[in-house]
Amino acid sequence: MKKNDHAAMKYQILLMLQQEGPLTPTEITERLAGIIGMDDEEFDERYEGRPNDKVFYKSVATNEQHLKAAGLLDFLGKSGHCITFEGIQALMDNEVSHRIEYSYLRQFPEYCQWFEKFRKASNLPSPQSPEKELLGL
């Protein structure tokens, strides 16, 4: 898995939650960094002009938000995140590719509603491909 492979990252997040149970956002981020083999410099990379925002942390958080919006994971407050029944089904549906693509998430009405609210709040044009809009691709 590469650090910018969002589909593989979403699958890996769900897999960790299934195998290990609830994890905090920090635990998820640190484990993903280990899986990817990130060095300290990559892990601590920050956005220019935003010294408190780590690039990898934001990337993981964004993927967690997408999974939550689709109902594939749930937030447990201080206990962290847990996988839902739908998340377990997503792992089974995608066990060959080991990827949770945005096209897969769009089958969930709650995800589509969430994305539309995000798009309108961000003043983004109607996207043909939501992932490209969100990721600036």
Contact map, one row per residue, 1 for C-alpha under 8 A:
11101001100000000000000000000000001100000000000000000000000000000000000000000000000000000000000000000000000000000000000000000000000000000
11111000000000000000000000000000000100000000000000000000000000000000000000000000000000000000000000000000000000000000000000000000000000000
11111100100000000000000000000000100100000000000000000001000000000000000000000000000000000000000000000000000000000000000000000000000000000
01111100000000000000000000000000000000000000000000000000000000000000000000000000000000000000000000000000000000000000000000000000000000000
11111111100000000000000000000000000000000000000000000000000000000000000000000000000000000000000000000000000000000000000000000000000000000
00111111110000000000000000000000000000000000000000000000000000100000000000000000000000000000000000000000000000000000000000000000000000000
00001111111000000000000000000000000000000000000000000000000000000000000000000000000000000000000000111100000000000000000000000000000000000
10001111111100000000000000000000000000000000000000000000000000000000000000000000000000000000000001110000000000000000000000000000000000000
10101111111110000000000000000001000000000000000000000000000100100000000000000000000000000000000000100000000000000000000000000000000000000
00000111111111000000000000000000000000000000000000000000000000110010000000000000000000000000000000110000000000000000000000000000000000000
00000011111111100000000000000000000000000000000000000000000000000000000000000000000000000010000001110000000000000000000000000000000000000
00000001111111110000000000000001000000000000000000000000000000000000000000000000000000000000000001000000000000000000000000000000000000000
00000000111111111000000000010001000000000000000000000000000000010000000000000000000000000000000000000000000000000000000000000000000000000
00000000011111111100000000000000000000000000000000000000000000000000000110000000001000110010000000000000000000000000000000000000000000000
00000000001111111110000000000000000000000000000000000000000000000000000000000000000000000010000000000000000000000000000000000000000000000
00000000000111111111100000010000000000000000000000000000000000000000000000000000000000000000000000000000000000000000000000000000000000000
00000000000011111111111000000000000000000000000000000000000000000000000000000000111000000000000000000000000000000000000000000000000000000
00000000000001111111100000000000000000000000000000000000000000000000000000000000011000010000000000000000000000000000000000000000000000000
00000000000000111111100000000000000000000000000000000000000000000000000000000000000000000000000000000000000000000000000000000000000000000
00000000000000011111111000000000000000000000000000000000000000000000000000000000000000000000000000000000000000000000000000000000000000000
00000000000000011111111000000000000000000000000000000000000000000000000000000000011000000000000000000000000000000000000000000000000000000
00000000000000001001111100000000000000000000000000000000000000000000000000000011111000000000000000000000000000000000000000000000000000000
00000000000000001001111110110000000000000000000000000000000000000000000000000011110000000000000000000000000000000000000000000000000000000
00000000000000000000011111110000000000000000000000000000000000000000000000000111100000000000000000000000000000000000000000000000000000000
00000000000000000000001111111000000000000000000000000000000010000000000000000001100000000000000000000000000000000000000000000000000000000
00000000000000000000000111111100000000000000000000000000000000000000000000000000000000000000000000000000000000000000000000000000000000000
00000000000000000000001111111110000000000000000000000000000000000000000000000000000000000000000000000000000000000000000000000000000000000
00000000000010010000001111111111000000000000000000000000000000000000000000000000000000000000000000000000000000000000000000000000000000000
00000000000000000000000011111111100000000000000000000001100100000000000000000000000000000000000000000000000000000000000000000000000000000
00000000000000000000000001111111110000000000000000000000000000000000000000000000000000000000000000000000000000000000000000000000000000000
00000000000000000000000000111111111000000000000000000000000000000000000000000000000000000000000000000000000000000000000000000000000000000
00000000100110000000000000011111111100000000000000000000000000000000000000000000000000000000000000000000000000000000000000000000000000000
00100000000000000000000000001111111111000010000000000000000000000000000000000000000000000000000000000000000000000000000000000000000000000
00000000000000000000000000000111111111000000000000000000000000000000000000000000000000000000000000000000000000000000000000000000000000000
10000000000000000000000000000011111111000000000000000000000000000000000000000000000000000000000000000000000000000000000000000000000000000
11100000000000000000000000000001111111000000000000000000000000000000000000000000000000000000000000000000000000000000000000000000000000000
00000000000000000000000000000000111111100000000000000000000000000000000000000000000000000000000000000000000000000000000000000000000000000
00000000000000000000000000000000111111111110000000000000000000000000000000000000000000000000000000000000000000000000000000000000000000000
00000000000000000000000000000000000011111110000000000000000000000000000000000000000000000000000000000000000000000000000000000000000000000
00000000000000000000000000000000000001111111000000000000000000000000000000000000000000000000000000000000000000000000000000000000000000000
00000000000000000000000000000000000001111111100000000000000000000000000000000000000000000000000000000000000000000000000000000000000000000
00000000000000000000000000000000000001111111100000000000000000000000000000000000000000000000000000000000000000000000000000000000000000000
00000000000000000000000000000000100001111111100000000111000000000000000000000000000000000000000000000000000000000000000000000000000000000
00000000000000000000000000000000000000011111110000000111000000000000000000000000000000000000000000000000000000000000000000000000000000000
00000000000000000000000000000000000000001111111000000111000000000000000000000000000000000000000000000000000000000000000000000000000000000
00000000000000000000000000000000000000000001111101111110000000000000000000000000000000000000000000000000000000000000000000000000000000000
00000000000000000000000000000000000000000000111111101110000000000000000000000000000000000000000000000000000000000000000000000000000000000
00000000000000000000000000000000000000000000011111100000000000000000000000000000000000000000000000000000000000000000000000000000000000000
00000000000000000000000000000000000000000000001111100000000000000000000000000000000000000000000000000000000000000000000000000000000000000
00000000000000000000000000000000000000000000011111111000000000000000000000000000000000000000000000000000000000000000000000000000000000000
00000000000000000000000000000000000000000000011111111100000000000000000000000000000000000000000000000000000000000000000000000000000000000
00000000000000000000000000000000000000000000010001111100000000000000000000000000000000000000000000000000000000000000000000000000000000000
00000000000000000000000000000000000000000000011001111110110000000000000000000000000000000000000000000000000000000000000000000000000000000
00000000000000000000000000000000000000000011111000111111110000000000000000000000000000000000000000000000000000000000000000000000000000000
00000000000000000000000000000000000000000011111000001111111000000000000000000000000000000000000000000000000000000000000000000000000000000
00100000000000000000000000001000000000000011100000000111111100000000000000000000000000000000000000000000000000000000000000000000000000000
00000000000000000000000000001000000000000000000000001111111110000000000000000000000000000000000000000000000000000000000000000000000000000
00000000000000000000000000000000000000000000000000001111111111000000000000000000000000000000000000000000000000000000000000000000000000000
00000000000000000000000000000000000000000000000000000011111111100000000000000000000000000000000000000000000000000000000000000000000000000
00000000100000000000000000001000000000000000000000000001111111110000000000000000000000000000000000000000000000000000000000000000000000000
00000000000000000000000010000000000000000000000000000000111111111000000000000000000000000000000000000000000000000000000000000000000000000
00000000000000000000000000000000000000000000000000000000011111111100000000000000000000000000000000000000000000000000000000000000000000000
00000100110000000000000000000000000000000000000000000000001111111110000000000000000000000000000000000000000000000000000000000000000000000
00000000010010000000000000000000000000000000000000000000000111111111000010000000000000000000000000000000000000000000000000000000000000000
00000000000000000000000000000000000000000000000000000000000011111111100000000000000000000000000000000000000000000000000000000000000000000
00000000000000000000000000000000000000000000000000000000000001111111110000000000000000000000000000000000100000100000000000000000000000000
00000000010000000000000000000000000000000000000000000000000000111111111110000000000000000000000000000000100000000000000000000000000000000
00000000000000000000000000000000000000000000000000000000000000011111111111100000000000000000000000000000000000000000000000000000000000000
00000000000000000000000000000000000000000000000000000000000000001111111100000000000000000000000000000000000001100100000000000000000000000
00000000000000000000000000000000000000000000000000000000000000000111111110000000000000000000000000000000110111100000000000000000000000000
00000000000000000000000000000000000000000000000000000000000000000011111111000000000101100000000000000000000101100000000000000000000000000
00000000000001000000000000000000000000000000000000000000000000000011111111000000001111110100000000000000000000000000000000000000000000000
00000000000001000000000000000000000000000000000000000000000000010011011111100000111100100000000000000000000000000000000000000000000000000
00000000000000000000000000000000000000000000000000000000000000000001001111110000111100000000000000000000000000000000000000000000000000000
00000000000000000000000000000000000000000000000000000000000000000001000011111001110000000000000000000000000000000000000000000000000000000
00000000000000000000000000000000000000000000000000000000000000000000000001111111110000000000000000000000000000000000000000000000000000000
00000000000000000000000000000000000000000000000000000000000000000000000000111111100000000000000000000000000000000000000000000000000000000
00000000000000000000000100000000000000000000000000000000000000000000000000011111000000000000000000000000000000000000000000000000000000000
00000000000000000000011100000000000000000000000000000000000000000000000000011111100000000000000000000000000000000000000000000000000000000
00000000000000000000011110000000000000000000000000000000000000000000000000111111110000000000000000000000000000000000000000000000000000000
00000000000000001000011110000000000000000000000000000000000000000000000011111011111000000000000000000000000000000000000000000000000000000
00000000000000001100111000000000000000000000000000000000000000000000000011110001111100000000000000000000000000000000000000000000000000000
00000000000001001100110000000000000000000000000000000000000000000000000111000000111111110000000000000000000000000000000000000000000000000
00000000000000000000000000000000000000000000000000000000000000000000001111000000011111110000000000000000000000000000000000000000000000000
00000000000000000000000000000000000000000000000000000000000000000000000100000000001111111000000000000000000000000000000000000000000000000
00000000000000000000000000000000000000000000000000000000000000000000001100000000001111111100000000000000000000000000000000000000000000000
00000000000001000000000000000000000000000000000000000000000000000000001110000000001111111110000000000000000000000000000000000000000000000
00000000000001000100000000000000000000000000000000000000000000000000000100000000001111111111000000000000000000000000000000000000000000000
00000000000000000000000000000000000000000000000000000000000000000000000000000000000011111111100000000000000000000000000000000000000000000
00000000000000000000000000000000000000000000000000000000000000000000000100000000000001111111110000010000000000000000000000000000000000000
00000000001001100000000000000000000000000000000000000000000000000000000000000000000000111111111001000000000000000000000000000000000000000
00000000000000000000000000000000000000000000000000000000000000000000000000000000000000011111111000000000000000000000000000000000000000000
00000000000000000000000000000000000000000000000000000000000000000000000000000000000000001111111000000000000000000000000000000000000000000
00000000000000000000000000000000000000000000000000000000000000000000000000000000000000000111111111110000000000000000000000000000000000000
00000000000000000000000000000000000000000000000000000000000000000000000000000000000000000011111111100000000000000000000000000000000000000
00000000000000000000000000000000000000000000000000000000000000000000000000000000000000000000011111000000000000000000000000000000000000000
00000000000000000000000000000000000000000000000000000000000000000000000000000000000000000000011111100000000000000000000000000000000000000
00000001001100000000000000000000000000000000000000000000000000000000000000000000000000000010011111110000000000000000000000000000000000000
00000011111000000000000000000000000000000000000000000000000000000000000000000000000000000000011011111000000000000000000000000000000000000
00000011011000000000000000000000000000000000000000000000000000000000000000000000000000000100010001111101100000000000000000000000000000000
00000010000000000000000000000000000000000000000000000000000000000000000000000000000000000000000000111111100000000000000000000000000000000
00000010000000000000000000000000000000000000000000000000000000000000000000000000000000000000000000011111110000000000000000000000011000000
00000000000000000000000000000000000000000000000000000000000000000000000000000000000000000000000000001111111000000000000000000000000000000
00000000000000000000000000000000000000000000000000000000000000000000000000000000000000000000000000011111111000000000000000000000000000000
00000000000000000000000000000000000000000000000000000000000000000110010000000000000000000000000000011111111100100000000000000000000000000
00000000000000000000000000000000000000000000000000000000000000000000010000000000000000000000000000000111111110110000000000000000000000000
00000000000000000000000000000000000000000000000000000000000000000000000000000000000000000000000000000011111110110000000000000000000000000
00000000000000000000000000000000000000000000000000000000000000000000011000000000000000000000000000000000111111110000000000000000000000000
00000000000000000000000000000000000000000000000000000000000000000000010000000000000000000000000000000000011111111000000000000000000000000
00000000000000000000000000000000000000000000000000000000000000000000111000000000000000000000000000000000000111111100000000000000000000000
00000000000000000000000000000000000000000000000000000000000000000100111000000000000000000000000000000000111111111110000000000000000000000
00000000000000000000000000000000000000000000000000000000000000000000000000000000000000000000000000000000011111111111000000000000000000000
00000000000000000000000000000000000000000000000000000000000000000000000000000000000000000000000000000000000011111111100000000000000000000
00000000000000000000000000000000000000000000000000000000000000000000100000000000000000000000000000000000000001111111110000000000000000000
00000000000000000000000000000000000000000000000000000000000000000000000000000000000000000000000000000000000000111111111000000000010000000
00000000000000000000000000000000000000000000000000000000000000000000000000000000000000000000000000000000000000011111111100000000000000000
00000000000000000000000000000000000000000000000000000000000000000000000000000000000000000000000000000000000000001111111110000000000000000
00000000000000000000000000000000000000000000000000000000000000000000000000000000000000000000000000000000000000000111111111000000000000000
00000000000000000000000000000000000000000000000000000000000000000000000000000000000000000000000000000000000000000011111111111100000000000
00000000000000000000000000000000000000000000000000000000000000000000000000000000000000000000000000000000000000000001111111110000000000000
00000000000000000000000000000000000000000000000000000000000000000000000000000000000000000000000000000000000000000000111111110000000000000
00000000000000000000000000000000000000000000000000000000000000000000000000000000000000000000000000000000000000000000011111110000000000000
00000000000000000000000000000000000000000000000000000000000000000000000000000000000000000000000000000000000000000000001111111000000000000
00000000000000000000000000000000000000000000000000000000000000000000000000000000000000000000000000000000000000000000001111111110000010000
00000000000000000000000000000000000000000000000000000000000000000000000000000000000000000000000000000000000000000000001000111110000000000
00000000000000000000000000000000000000000000000000000000000000000000000000000000000000000000000000000000000000000000001000011111000000000
00000000000000000000000000000000000000000000000000000000000000000000000000000000000000000000000000000000000000000000000000011111110010000
00000000000000000000000000000000000000000000000000000000000000000000000000000000000000000000000000000000000000000000000000000111110000000
00000000000000000000000000000000000000000000000000000000000000000000000000000000000000000000000000000000000000000000000000000011111110000
00000000000000000000000000000000000000000000000000000000000000000000000000000000000000000000000000000100000000000010000000000011111111000
00000000000000000000000000000000000000000000000000000000000000000000000000000000000000000000000000000100000000000000000000000000111111101
00000000000000000000000000000000000000000000000000000000000000000000000000000000000000000000000000000000000000000000000000000000111111111
00000000000000000000000000000000000000000000000000000000000000000000000000000000000000000000000000000000000000000000000000010010111111111
00000000000000000000000000000000000000000000000000000000000000000000000000000000000000000000000000000000000000000000000000000000011111111
00000000000000000000000000000000000000000000000000000000000000000000000000000000000000000000000000000000000000000000000000000000001111111
00000000000000000000000000000000000000000000000000000000000000000000000000000000000000000000000000000000000000000000000000000000000111111
00000000000000000000000000000000000000000000000000000000000000000000000000000000000000000000000000000000000000000000000000000000001111111
